[in-house]
Amino acid sequence: MGHFLIEPKRHIEGLGELIDAEAEEIGRMTARLSRALKEGEGAEHVYSFVLGHHVPHLHIHVIPRYPGAPREYWGMRVNEWPDASRGGKEAIEALCERVRKKLT
């Protein structure tokens, strides 16, 4: 369960427009979020994607893959696995709170 977005505060379209300080902070946050998902939530792998063709604003998608995910759903298809844990409102809020605590 989980699909997180990291984005810069200022509007830019892609990675090439980041200034060095922004790139360093986004890299740090991506690494810290990945660790929090692996260590605290049991993800076996964490993907990060930049897909800029739908919205012209940089978003880093950070998506965990949990044990048991069939290989055909690895990578870009990880959210398509029909048996993946989705969680309701309360479960999602609890996940976000646990991850937030790991990041602070």
C-alpha positions, 0 to 999 in steps of 0.5 A: 500500500502506498504511492507517494509523490515528491515535488519541488515547491516551485513549478518546473517541468523536469529534472533538468530544471532543478537547481543543485540545492533542490536536486540534493533535497529531492534526492535525500527525501527520495532515499529517506522515504524509500528507507522508511518504506523498506524498514518500517512497512516491509517493502521489499523494493521501492521504485521511483519514477519520473513521468512528465508527459501528463502534467508539465510539473516535476513529480517523483513517484515513489512506490513500494513493492511488497513481498508476494507481488508476482513478477509480472506486476513489478516495475511500472505495473506494481499498482495494477496487481489486483491482490495488492493491499489497498487500504481504506481511509483509516489505513492510509492515514495510519500509513502516512503517519508512520512514514511521517514519523520515520521522516522526522 
